[in-house]
Amino acid sequence: MKVSRKDFICCSFFIIFWLLPIIYTGLTYRDTPFLPRTLTYLQRISHLFTRISPVWETIYIQALPEGEKGWVVLPMEDYFRLKPFGYRTRLYEMLLYSKDFKDFKKGEEAYKARQKELAHWVAGRYAKRYPQRPPLLTVRFVAGIYTIEKDRTFEGRWKDVAIDHFEPKDQYIFSTHYLKNEF
């Protein structure tokens, strides 16, 4: 069977500029040194997830209702039902991802102001949803940081872990908002 020159060139191009770089990056976890920077960026698109994330963050909304002595975890479904980002809700977008970018142009103050506004929104929604319960004095946003173990596998669908599962060192408090004087 004779291979046409055109097919040979196409196949060679595919192997040299796509297959070999993917194999190299997958085995070494480094950029391909034999490709120009522009091609490296284009080639990376074909294998975005070459590294395993070392941790998994689960966000919780905790509140301190009037008369309570301890924090209460509010059910996420009451506040963020839609999951436009797959398993993540809009809350994840507002806390996790903007945490890293800090709103580029607006800075840290805009990030804190957005969290404060979100805390007020949660407290207002809580008051409307549960008018018979005491009002919230404080709202805080907490992430439980779950370390992913290399040899551990899971079966079935992902279920959020209760915040009590996390040691205090594995909890990150984004912000705490004292609302008593603000309502």
TORPAMAR-547277 format. One record per residue: x, y, z of N, C-alpha, C in turn; chain; residue in three letters; residue number from 0. Coordinates in Angstrom, 3 decimals, always signed. Example, Ala and Ser with C-alpha at 12.3 -4.5 7.8 and 13.67 -1.06 7.14 Angstrom:
REM residues 2
n_X n_Y n_Z ca_X ca_Y ca_Z c_X c_Y c_Z chain res n
+13.190 -5.690 +7.800 +12.300 -4.500 +7.800 +13.200 -3.300 +7.800 A ALA 0
+12.850 -2.250 +7.080 +13.670 -1.060 +7.140 +12.900 +0.030 +7.870 A SER 1
REM end
This chain:
REM residues 183
n_X n_Y n_Z ca_X ca_Y ca_Z c_X c_Y c_Z chain res n
+0.836 -1.173 +0.000 +0.000 +0.000 +0.000 +0.881 +1.236 +0.000 A MET 0
+0.652 +2.090 -0.943 +1.462 +3.289 -1.084 +0.718 +4.474 -0.448 A LYS 1
+1.441 +5.260 +0.333 +0.875 +6.421 +1.007 +1.203 +7.653 +0.183 A VAL 2
+0.196 +8.480 -0.027 +0.437 +9.700 -0.811 +1.294 +10.674 -0.017 A SER 3
+1.951 +11.525 -0.727 +2.829 +12.528 -0.106 +2.023 +13.456 +0.812 A ARG 4
+0.842 +13.830 +0.363 -0.020 +14.712 +1.144 -0.393 +14.051 +2.480 A LYS 5
-0.781 +12.773 +2.450 -1.137 +12.054 +3.674 +0.065 +11.920 +4.608 A ASP 6
+1.225 +11.683 +4.045 +2.447 +11.560 +4.840 +2.767 +12.881 +5.556 A PHE 7
+2.640 +13.980 +4.854 +2.923 +15.298 +5.437 +1.917 +15.621 +6.538 A ILE 8
+0.662 +15.357 +6.276 -0.377 +15.614 +7.285 -0.157 +14.769 +8.536 A CYS 9
+0.140 +13.511 +8.342 +0.367 +12.608 +9.473 +1.614 +13.025 +10.256 A CYS 10
+2.669 +13.396 +9.559 +3.904 +13.847 +10.209 +3.656 +15.112 +11.014 A SER 11
+2.927 +16.048 +10.437 +2.602 +17.297 +11.122 +1.827 +17.003 +12.410 A PHE 12
+0.836 +16.123 +12.322 +0.031 +15.741 +13.478 +0.904 +15.131 +14.579 A PHE 13
+1.793 +14.234 +14.207 +2.638 +13.560 +15.192 +3.632 +14.537 +15.819 A ILE 14
+4.279 +15.355 +15.006 +5.327 +16.251 +15.512 +4.750 +17.404 +16.328 A ILE 15
+3.673 +18.006 +15.876 +3.185 +19.216 +16.522 +2.010 +19.006 +17.472 A PHE 16
+1.489 +17.784 +17.572 +0.401 +17.560 +18.518 +0.665 +16.348 +19.404 A TRP 17
+0.910 +15.200 +18.822 +1.060 +13.976 +19.596 +2.329 +13.967 +20.465 A LEU 18
+3.477 +14.269 +19.892 +4.724 +14.270 +20.665 +4.715 +15.321 +21.783 A LEU 19
+4.255 +16.550 +21.516 +4.194 +17.515 +22.623 +3.276 +17.070 +23.764 A PRO 20
+2.158 +16.440 +23.437 +1.252 +15.965 +24.491 +1.919 +14.864 +25.305 A ILE 21
+2.572 +13.963 +24.650 +3.268 +12.884 +25.360 +4.374 +13.466 +26.234 A ILE 22
+5.152 +14.387 +25.687 +6.241 +15.010 +26.442 +5.705 +15.748 +27.675 A TYR 23
+4.691 +16.579 +27.483 +4.124 +17.344 +28.596 +3.501 +16.420 +29.630 A THR 24
+2.830 +15.386 +29.189 +2.212 +14.442 +30.107 +3.214 +13.680 +30.956 A GLY 25
+4.366 +13.379 +30.390 +5.371 +12.616 +31.129 +6.272 +13.486 +31.996 A LEU 26
+6.560 +14.704 +31.549 +7.527 +15.541 +32.265 +6.895 +16.684 +33.047 A THR 27
+5.628 +17.004 +32.777 +4.941 +18.136 +33.390 +5.660 +19.457 +33.120 A TYR 28
+6.228 +19.591 +31.949 +6.934 +20.808 +31.522 +6.460 +21.215 +30.139 A ARG 29
+6.740 +22.489 +29.804 +6.456 +22.943 +28.439 +7.378 +22.243 +27.451 A ASP 30
+6.906 +22.132 +26.238 +7.724 +21.516 +25.204 +8.804 +22.501 +24.753 A THR 31
+10.070 +22.123 +24.898 +11.152 +23.055 +24.572 +11.386 +23.214 +23.063 A PRO 32
+10.917 +22.266 +22.271 +11.212 +22.327 +20.842 +10.132 +23.041 +20.036 A PHE 33
+9.160 +23.654 +20.712 +8.129 +24.416 +20.008 +8.253 +25.891 +20.373 A LEU 34
+7.969 +26.779 +19.434 +7.933 +28.205 +19.775 +6.836 +28.473 +20.814 A PRO 35
+6.983 +29.543 +21.574 +6.058 +29.866 +22.650 +4.597 +29.908 +22.171 A ARG 36
+4.356 +30.511 +21.039 +2.993 +30.602 +20.505 +2.399 +29.225 +20.262 A THR 37
+3.164 +28.326 +19.694 +2.669 +26.969 +19.458 +2.490 +26.198 +20.770 A LEU 38
+3.326 +26.504 +21.758 +3.174 +25.852 +23.056 +1.827 +26.205 +23.662 A THR 39
+1.442 +27.481 +23.568 +0.135 +27.886 +24.090 -0.995 +27.179 +23.350 A TYR 40
-0.898 +27.115 +22.044 -1.934 +26.449 +21.259 -1.990 +24.953 +21.567 A LEU 41
-0.833 +24.353 +21.735 -0.759 +22.926 +22.008 -1.317 +22.602 +23.388 A GLN 42
-1.154 +23.515 +24.351 -1.646 +23.284 +25.703 -3.169 +23.195 +25.763 A ARG 43
-3.843 +23.848 +24.864 -5.298 +23.823 +24.855 -5.812 +22.392 +24.732 A ILE 44
-5.087 +21.557 +24.028 -5.554 +20.195 +23.806 -5.400 +19.304 +25.028 A SER 45
-4.688 +19.768 +26.031 -4.589 +18.989 +27.274 -4.506 +19.948 +28.463 A HIS 46
-5.639 +20.519 +28.796 -5.703 +21.530 +29.849 -5.397 +20.977 +31.234 A LEU 47
-5.763 +19.755 +31.479 -5.662 +19.238 +32.829 -4.519 +18.227 +32.936 A PHE 48
-3.311 +18.720 +32.842 -2.156 +17.826 +32.897 -1.672 +17.611 +34.324 A THR 49
-2.177 +18.395 +35.252 -1.751 +18.246 +36.641 -2.965 +18.051 +37.534 A ARG 50
-2.788 +17.266 +38.544 -3.852 +17.003 +39.487 -3.878 +18.133 +40.513 A ILE 51
-5.056 +18.621 +40.819 -5.184 +19.643 +41.846 -4.857 +19.024 +43.198 A SER 52
-4.052 +19.676 +44.009 -3.692 +19.094 +45.301 -4.808 +19.180 +46.342 A PRO 53
-5.767 +20.101 +46.139 -6.853 +20.272 +47.108 -8.177 +20.494 +46.392 A VAL 54
-9.243 +20.298 +47.142 -10.594 +20.557 +46.666 -11.253 +21.449 +47.704 A TRP 55
-11.785 +22.580 +47.269 -12.419 +23.505 +48.208 -13.942 +23.380 +48.125 A GLU 56
-14.580 +23.251 +49.268 -16.032 +23.250 +49.356 -16.427 +24.451 +50.190 A THR 57
-17.350 +25.264 +49.681 -17.733 +26.491 +50.365 -18.983 +26.265 +51.210 A ILE 58
-18.993 +26.904 +52.369 -20.118 +26.849 +53.289 -20.488 +28.271 +53.698 A TYR 59
-21.789 +28.479 +53.927 -22.255 +29.730 +54.501 -22.622 +29.408 +55.938 A ILE 60
-21.942 +30.047 +56.876 -22.249 +29.840 +58.279 -22.893 +31.107 +58.821 A GLN 61
-23.819 +30.928 +59.745 -24.514 +32.070 +60.326 -24.632 +31.886 +61.826 A ALA 62
-24.754 +33.004 +62.497 -24.975 +33.004 +63.930 -26.303 +33.710 +64.185 A LEU 63
-27.389 +32.925 +64.319 -28.692 +33.542 +64.597 -28.734 +34.107 +66.018 A PRO 64
-29.578 +35.081 +66.215 -29.730 +35.683 +67.535 -30.164 +34.602 +68.523 A GLU 65
-29.493 +34.557 +69.674 -29.826 +33.569 +70.702 -29.061 +32.266 +70.584 A GLY 66
-28.372 +32.030 +69.492 -27.580 +30.797 +69.314 -26.167 +31.020 +69.847 A GLU 67
-25.550 +29.946 +70.306 -24.183 +30.041 +70.821 -23.130 +29.603 +69.802 A LYS 68
-23.547 +28.836 +68.815 -22.590 +28.329 +67.840 -23.021 +28.622 +66.413 A GLY 69
-22.087 +28.397 +65.507 -22.349 +28.639 +64.085 -23.288 +27.585 +63.531 A TRP 70
-24.172 +28.017 +62.646 -25.107 +27.125 +61.965 -24.763 +27.176 +60.481 A VAL 71
-24.669 +26.009 +59.851 -24.403 +25.962 +58.408 -25.737 +26.094 +57.682 A VAL 72
-25.828 +27.110 +56.830 -27.056 +27.319 +56.065 -27.051 +26.407 +54.848 A LEU 73
-28.198 +25.810 +54.522 -28.245 +24.931 +53.344 -28.049 +25.736 +52.059 A PRO 74
-27.090 +25.338 +51.288 -26.731 +26.058 +50.058 -27.900 +26.116 +49.080 A MET 75
-28.762 +25.116 +49.089 -29.877 +25.069 +48.143 -30.856 +26.226 +48.351 A GLU 76
-30.919 +26.764 +49.561 -31.825 +27.888 +49.831 -31.354 +29.177 +49.168 A ASP 77
-30.090 +29.233 +48.818 -29.521 +30.484 +48.320 -28.969 +30.378 +46.905 A TYR 78
-28.436 +29.228 +46.568 -27.812 +29.056 +45.256 -28.264 +27.731 +44.661 A PHE 79
-29.435 +27.733 +44.055 -29.986 +26.492 +43.488 -29.370 +26.156 +42.143 A ARG 80
-29.247 +27.141 +41.294 -28.738 +26.881 +39.948 -27.241 +26.660 +39.980 A LEU 81
-26.797 +25.752 +39.151 -25.375 +25.473 +39.066 -24.922 +25.692 +37.624 A LYS 82
-24.767 +26.974 +37.245 -24.396 +27.254 +35.858 -22.975 +26.842 +35.520 A PRO 83
-22.181 +26.509 +36.527 -20.788 +26.158 +36.298 -20.541 +24.690 +36.616 A PHE 84
-21.474 +23.826 +36.227 -21.331 +22.401 +36.510 -21.699 +22.129 +37.950 A GLY 85
-20.766 +21.626 +38.748 -21.019 +21.326 +40.144 -20.913 +22.581 +41.001 A TYR 86
-20.397 +23.652 +40.451 -20.205 +24.884 +41.202 -21.402 +25.815 +41.059 A ARG 87
-21.627 +26.634 +42.066 -22.684 +27.632 +42.008 -22.060 +29.002 +41.794 A THR 88
-22.894 +30.005 +41.709 -22.409 +31.378 +41.535 -21.566 +31.804 +42.734 A ARG 89
-21.859 +31.260 +43.929 -21.089 +31.592 +45.124 -19.615 +31.224 +44.948 A LEU 90
-19.353 +30.080 +44.347 -17.974 +29.673 +44.103 -17.277 +30.701 +43.218 A TYR 91
-17.967 +31.135 +42.196 -17.389 +32.122 +41.285 -17.056 +33.410 +42.028 A GLU 92
-17.958 +33.832 +42.892 -17.761 +35.101 +43.588 -16.685 +35.028 +44.661 A MET 93
-16.525 +33.899 +45.310 -15.558 +33.801 +46.396 -14.219 +33.207 +45.973 A LEU 94
-14.261 +32.063 +45.316 -13.009 +31.381 +44.994 -12.218 +32.042 +43.874 A LEU 95
-12.880 +32.277 +42.768 -12.135 +32.734 +41.604 -11.798 +34.208 +41.678 A TYR 96
-12.695 +35.018 +42.194 -12.369 +36.429 +42.300 -11.388 +36.662 +43.446 A SER 97
-11.265 +35.701 +44.361 -10.263 +35.790 +45.431 -8.868 +35.895 +44.823 A LYS 98
-8.641 +35.120 +43.784 -7.325 +35.112 +43.161 -7.068 +36.366 +42.346 A ASP 99
-8.102 +36.865 +41.715 -7.907 +37.987 +40.804 -8.163 +39.336 +41.450 A PHE 100
-8.880 +39.350 +42.536 -9.186 +40.587 +43.266 -9.721 +41.682 +42.367 A LYS 101
-10.531 +41.307 +41.426 -11.183 +42.265 +40.526 -10.193 +43.145 +39.766 A ASP 102
-9.023 +42.661 +39.514 -7.977 +43.352 +38.770 -7.978 +44.869 +38.922 A PHE 103
-8.959 +45.536 +38.357 -8.940 +46.994 +38.310 -9.453 +47.624 +39.601 A LYS 104
-10.379 +46.959 +40.259 -11.025 +47.575 +41.420 -10.287 +47.292 +42.721 A LYS 105
-9.554 +46.211 +42.793 -8.736 +45.927 +43.954 -9.448 +45.236 +45.102 A GLY 106
-8.749 +45.181 +46.215 -9.183 +44.472 +47.415 -10.485 +45.030 +47.981 A GLU 107
-10.659 +46.326 +47.941 -11.859 +46.939 +48.512 -13.131 +46.467 +47.809 A GLU 108
-13.078 +46.338 +46.502 -14.239 +45.863 +45.749 -14.564 +44.416 +46.122 A ALA 109
-13.533 +43.613 +46.336 -13.718 +42.212 +46.726 -14.419 +42.140 +48.086 A TYR 110
-13.961 +42.940 +49.048 -14.565 +42.959 +50.381 -15.991 +43.512 +50.334 A LYS 111
-16.213 +44.549 +49.532 -17.545 +45.142 +49.411 -18.526 +44.129 +48.821 A ALA 112
-18.076 +43.345 +47.862 -18.945 +42.336 +47.259 -19.314 +41.264 +48.283 A ARG 113
-18.355 +40.870 +49.117 -18.643 +39.877 +50.150 -19.626 +40.428 +51.179 A GLN 114
-19.463 +41.700 +51.541 -20.384 +42.325 +52.494 -21.791 +42.377 +51.922 A LYS 115
-21.890 +42.764 +50.660 -23.197 +42.815 +50.000 -23.822 +41.415 +49.932 A GLU 116
-23.005 +40.422 +49.659 -23.479 +39.040 +49.606 -23.979 +38.581 +50.980 A LEU 117
-23.276 +38.959 +52.045 -23.698 +38.604 +53.402 -25.055 +39.241 +53.719 A ALA 118
-25.246 +40.488 +53.327 -26.529 +41.156 +53.542 -27.634 +40.467 +52.741 A HIS 119
-27.319 +40.077 +51.539 -28.300 +39.383 +50.709 -28.713 +38.050 +51.355 A TRP 120
-27.732 +37.296 +51.856 -28.020 +36.018 +52.520 -28.902 +36.254 +53.747 A VAL 121
-28.560 +37.264 +54.555 -29.346 +37.549 +55.759 -30.770 +37.976 +55.394 A ALA 122
-30.913 +38.798 +54.370 -32.241 +39.216 +53.927 -33.061 +38.054 +53.406 A GLY 123
-32.430 +37.215 +52.636 -33.124 +36.041 +52.099 -33.520 +35.078 +53.219 A ARG 124
-32.646 +34.923 +54.198 -32.936 +34.077 +55.366 -34.168 +34.617 +56.110 A TYR 125
-34.215 +35.942 +56.305 -35.335 +36.557 +57.012 -36.648 +36.347 +56.258 A ALA 126
-36.621 +36.425 +54.932 -37.837 +36.204 +54.139 -38.239 +34.733 +54.132 A LYS 127
-37.257 +33.871 +54.051 -37.536 +32.438 +53.956 -37.993 +31.848 +55.288 A ARG 128
-37.415 +32.349 +56.376 -37.725 +31.829 +57.711 -38.150 +32.978 +58.633 A TYR 129
-39.328 +33.569 +58.416 -39.739 +34.718 +59.231 -39.970 +34.368 +60.710 A PRO 130
-40.227 +33.108 +61.004 -40.477 +32.693 +62.380 -39.181 +32.508 +63.167 A GLN 131
-38.053 +32.424 +62.512 -36.775 +32.212 +63.197 -36.144 +33.555 +63.569 A ARG 132
-35.253 +33.536 +64.585 -34.582 +34.790 +64.954 -33.657 +35.273 +63.831 A PRO 133
-33.438 +36.578 +63.748 -32.591 +37.110 +62.669 -31.125 +36.710 +62.847 A PRO 134
-30.393 +36.812 +61.753 -28.970 +36.488 +61.774 -28.178 +37.686 +62.298 A LEU 135
-27.283 +37.409 +63.235 -26.407 +38.462 +63.755 -25.129 +38.555 +62.931 A LEU 136
-24.646 +37.399 +62.490 -23.372 +37.339 +61.789 -23.457 +36.300 +60.675 A THR 137
-22.813 +36.606 +59.567 -22.705 +35.667 +58.447 -21.231 +35.566 +58.091 A VAL 138
-20.781 +34.355 +57.830 -19.403 +34.208 +57.354 -19.354 +33.165 +56.251 A ARG 139
-18.365 +33.324 +55.398 -18.142 +32.415 +54.280 -16.875 +31.627 +54.570 A PHE 140
-17.007 +30.305 +54.544 -15.912 +29.420 +54.925 -15.688 +28.398 +53.824 A VAL 141
-14.441 +28.057 +53.593 -14.109 +26.968 +52.666 -13.474 +25.842 +53.463 A ALA 142
-13.966 +24.637 +53.226 -13.315 +23.453 +53.766 -12.339 +22.971 +52.703 A GLY 143
-11.081 +22.824 +53.085 -10.044 +22.458 +52.120 -9.709 +20.988 +52.305 A ILE 144
-10.092 +20.227 +51.303 -9.935 +18.774 +51.334 -8.698 +18.400 +50.527 A TYR 145
-7.709 +17.816 +51.174 -6.491 +17.405 +50.490 -6.740 +16.122 +49.719 A THR 146
-6.391 +16.144 +48.457 -6.617 +14.981 +47.599 -5.437 +14.036 +47.728 A ILE 147
-5.743 +12.805 +48.053 -4.698 +11.795 +48.201 -4.514 +11.067 +46.878 A GLU 148
-3.285 +10.857 +46.509 -2.963 +10.314 +45.190 -3.562 +8.935 +44.930 A LYS 149
-3.508 +8.050 +45.904 -3.957 +6.674 +45.685 -5.404 +6.429 +46.102 A ASP 150
-6.120 +7.463 +46.466 -7.496 +7.299 +46.928 -8.464 +7.527 +45.772 A ARG 151
-9.423 +6.646 +45.635 -10.432 +6.803 +44.600 -11.812 +6.796 +45.245 A THR 152
-12.759 +7.384 +44.550 -14.122 +7.448 +45.049 -15.050 +6.754 +44.080 A PHE 153
-16.140 +6.255 +44.608 -17.160 +5.657 +43.760 -18.429 +6.469 +43.898 A GLU 154
-19.188 +6.518 +42.824 -20.448 +7.251 +42.856 -20.255 +8.738 +42.659 A GLY 155
-21.346 +9.469 +42.842 -21.322 +10.912 +42.650 -20.689 +11.610 +43.842 A ARG 156
-20.154 +12.793 +43.577 -19.557 +13.599 +44.637 -20.657 +14.113 +45.560 A TRP 157
-20.408 +14.036 +46.848 -21.307 +14.600 +47.846 -20.477 +15.540 +48.704 A LYS 158
-21.015 +16.725 +48.954 -20.294 +17.650 +49.816 -20.164 +17.059 +51.211 A ASP 159
-19.027 +17.283 +51.794 -18.726 +16.768 +53.124 -19.204 +17.798 +54.149 A VAL 160
-19.700 +17.343 +55.291 -20.102 +18.262 +56.353 -18.878 +19.029 +56.838 A ALA 161
-19.087 +20.275 +57.212 -17.953 +21.110 +57.622 -17.269 +20.559 +58.873 A ILE 162
-17.975 +19.794 +59.674 -17.379 +19.186 +60.869 -16.283 +18.189 +60.507 A ASP 163
-16.296 +17.715 +59.275 -15.281 +16.762 +58.805 -13.887 +17.406 +58.759 A HIS 164
-13.836 +18.714 +58.548 -12.560 +19.404 +58.361 -11.973 +19.851 +59.699 A PHE 165
-10.687 +19.624 +59.841 -9.961 +20.139 +60.999 -9.910 +21.666 +60.881 A GLU 166
-9.769 +22.384 +62.003 -9.672 +23.856 +61.913 -8.555 +24.332 +60.970 A PRO 167
-7.466 +23.601 +60.891 -6.370 +23.995 +59.995 -6.748 +23.840 +58.522 A LYS 168
-7.786 +23.046 +58.250 -8.236 +22.817 +56.874 -9.452 +23.658 +56.516 A ASP 169
-9.709 +24.676 +57.322 -10.813 +25.592 +57.038 -10.241 +26.982 +56.768 A GLN 170
-10.771 +27.619 +55.752 -10.342 +28.969 +55.404 -11.563 +29.880 +55.498 A TYR 171
-11.474 +30.899 +56.333 -12.583 +31.846 +56.469 -12.324 +33.013 +55.519 A ILE 172
-13.197 +33.143 +54.518 -13.069 +34.244 +53.561 -13.333 +35.576 +54.241 A PHE 173
-14.473 +35.634 +54.945 -14.833 +36.880 +55.621 -15.936 +36.610 +56.625 A SER 174
-16.013 +37.484 +57.628 -17.057 +37.438 +58.641 -17.728 +38.798 +58.655 A THR 175
-19.062 +38.807 +58.673 -19.814 +40.066 +58.597 -20.790 +40.140 +59.768 A HIS 176
-20.612 +41.172 +60.602 -21.467 +41.401 +61.764 -22.616 +42.284 +61.327 A TYR 177
-23.826 +41.753 +61.345 -24.962 +42.422 +60.719 -25.902 +43.109 +61.703 A LEU 178
-25.756 +42.885 +62.977 -26.733 +43.365 +63.954 -26.967 +44.868 +63.836 A LYS 179
-25.939 +45.646 +63.732 -26.073 +47.098 +63.677 -26.335 +47.603 +62.264 A ASN 180
-26.288 +46.713 +61.297 -26.409 +47.147 +59.910 -27.806 +46.952 +59.335 A GLU 181
-28.699 +46.269 +60.065 -30.065 +46.060 +59.569 -31.013 +46.994 +60.269 A PHE 182
REM end
